[in-house]
């Protein structure tokens, strides 16, 4: 049995700031060779990307993967639509939840699992402004507690 090591490449921190992530799913992603090489260099950005389900398939839109630095004229388009590899049962479950008001699919993390590029997508609900303020207050309170514990030791 092989043990895969996970190496994180890109995270979407904005998704955690703007949304409540209720569930997460791991999906494979259909990529070109130069895209994989560019991701290995750490040149991927998930900031404004999102996932749609269309015709029973999931697609990642607006994910920026920079062209490979040593590529030639056959380099890829940085913002092309990429197909996500999910089981039909998972796609059907996600489609059912997306019908509910206020849910969307956001990619939260891109990483290597062994030789494969994986994307973690989250089923997300939008935060209101007061939710964001509350989260910041809670984060600051936790920081102060950590500082106080550190000084006490």
Beta strands, then each sheet from edge to edge (+ up, - down):
strand 1: 6-11
strand 2: 19-29
strand 3: 44-45
strand 4: 50-54
strand 5: 57-61
strand 6: 64-65
strand 7: 82-85
strand 8: 103-113
strand 9: 116-126
sheet 1: 1+ 8- 9+ 2- 7+ 5- 4+
sheet 2: 3+ 6-
end
